[in-house]
Amino acid sequence: MPEPTSELSHVTPSGDLHMVDVGAKPAVRRRAVARGTVRMAPETAAALASLPKGDALVTAQVAGVMAAKRTAELIPLCHPLALTHVDVQLTVVHSGVEIEASAETTAQTGVEMEALTAVTVAALTVYDMAKAIDKGMAIETVELVEKTKEPL
């Protein structure tokens, strides 16, 4: 078993987990952008708007926004945030769907997890809606690509 560490903000020096106290931090304008890809057969990518379950792109966009708003319910140590903006865009490419999500707030902590959650749930929604016609799909490279904060 590894030695307890205090290098991680959610881990105390004795190894216990806790929600980080951000109460003393000033509220600042924060923005995060994440991206991910669902790789699939070109035939599947071409059919996403007319699948038996419906339009996978519209459904995934809504699912991503909803997920961002519920991130603190899904990730145990995340702070609940009042999001001021969430945007989820899905772009069909030859062999898949590229997803980009941004989340914004004015708060004492960042919105990286909200942007990443939006991308991940949007990708899972595309996967769910197309899995009956493409058994070889893969969700790839979900990553944070931008994180900014601006003092008020």
C-alpha positions in Angstrom: 0.0 0.0 0.0 1.4 3.4 -0.9 2.4 5.9 1.8 -0.2 8.6 2.5 0.5 11.8 0.7 -0.6 15.4 1.0 0.3 16.4 -2.5 -3.3 15.8 -3.6 -5.7 18.5 -2.4 -8.4 15.9 -1.7 -6.1 13.7 0.5 -5.0 14.7 4.0 -1.4 13.9 5.2 -2.8 10.8 7.0 -4.4 9.6 3.8 -8.0 10.4 4.5 -10.2 11.8 1.7 -12.0 15.1 2.2 -13.7 17.8 0.2 -11.4 20.8 -0.2 -12.4 23.9 1.7 -12.6 26.7 -0.9 -14.4 29.1 1.4 -11.5 31.5 1.8 -10.8 31.7 -1.9 -12.3 34.7 -3.9 -14.9 34.1 -6.5 -13.5 34.5 -10.0 -14.8 34.0 -13.5 -13.8 30.4 -14.6 -14.0 28.5 -17.9 -12.9 25.1 -18.9 -13.0 23.3 -22.3 -12.8 19.5 -22.8 -12.8 17.3 -25.9 -13.3 13.7 -26.8 -14.0 11.4 -29.7 -16.2 8.5 -30.4 -14.6 6.4 -33.1 -16.9 4.4 -35.3 -17.4 3.0 -38.8 -18.0 5.7 -41.5 -21.4 4.2 -42.2 -22.4 4.6 -38.6 -21.2 8.2 -38.5 -23.3 9.0 -41.6 -26.4 7.5 -39.9 -26.3 9.2 -36.6 -29.1 11.7 -37.3 -31.5 8.9 -38.3 -31.0 6.0 -35.9 -33.8 3.8 -34.7 -33.6 5.5 -31.3 -33.6 9.0 -32.9 -31.1 11.7 -33.6 -28.0 10.7 -31.6 -26.3 14.1 -32.0 -29.2 16.2 -30.5 -29.8 13.6 -27.7 -26.1 13.6 -26.9 -25.9 17.4 -26.8 -28.7 17.6 -24.3 -27.3 14.8 -22.3 -23.9 16.5 -22.1 -25.5 19.8 -20.8 -27.6 17.9 -18.3 -24.5 16.0 -17.0 -22.4 19.1 -16.6 -25.2 20.5 -14.3 -25.1 17.3 -12.2 -21.4 16.7 -11.9 -21.3 17.2 -8.1 -23.8 14.3 -7.8 -21.6 12.0 -9.9 -18.1 12.8 -8.6 -18.0 12.5 -4.8 -15.6 15.3 -3.9 -16.7 17.9 -6.5 -18.3 21.1 -5.2 -21.8 21.9 -6.5 -21.4 24.9 -8.8 -23.9 27.4 -10.2 -23.0 27.1 -13.9 -23.5 30.3 -15.9 -23.0 28.6 -19.3 -22.5 25.1 -20.7 -22.1 24.4 -24.4 -21.7 21.0 -26.0 -20.9 20.7 -29.7 -20.8 17.4 -31.7 -19.2 17.3 -35.1 -19.5 14.2 -37.4 -16.2 13.4 -39.1 -15.4 10.5 -41.5 -14.9 7.9 -38.8 -16.6 9.2 -35.8 -17.9 12.1 -33.7 -15.7 14.8 -32.2 -17.2 16.4 -29.0 -16.2 19.7 -27.4 -17.8 21.0 -24.3 -17.2 24.3 -22.4 -18.5 25.2 -18.9 -18.4 28.5 -17.2 -19.1 29.9 -13.7 -18.2 32.6 -11.3 -17.0 30.7 -8.2 -14.3 29.8 -5.8 -13.3 26.6 -7.7 -12.9 25.5 -11.3 -15.2 23.9 -13.8 -12.9 21.3 -15.3 -14.9 18.3 -14.0 -18.1 19.8 -15.5 -16.6 20.2 -18.9 -15.1 16.7 -18.8 -18.3 15.2 -17.5 -20.3 16.9 -20.3 -18.0 15.3 -23.0 -18.0 11.9 -21.4 -21.8 11.7 -21.0 -22.3 13.0 -24.5 -19.9 10.3 -25.8 -21.7 7.6 -23.8 -25.0 8.8 -25.2 -23.7 8.5 -28.8 -22.3 5.1 -28.0 -25.6 4.0 -26.5 -27.7 5.2 -29.4 -25.5 3.6 -32.1 -24.3 0.4 -30.3 -27.0 -1.8 -32.1 -25.5 -1.0 -35.5 -21.8 -0.7 -34.6 -20.1 -3.1 -32.2 -16.7 -1.7 -32.8 -17.1 1.8 -31.5 -14.7 3.3 -29.0 -14.6 6.4 -26.8 -11.2 7.9 -27.1 -9.1 10.8 -25.7 -11.4 12.6 -23.3 -9.1 15.5 -22.2 -9.1 18.9 -20.7 -7.8 21.4 -23.4 -8.3 24.7 -21.7 -8.8 26.2 -18.2 -9.0 29.9 -17.5 -9.8 32.2 -14.6 -10.3 35.9 -14.6 -10.5 38.1 -11.5 -13.7 40.0 -11.1 
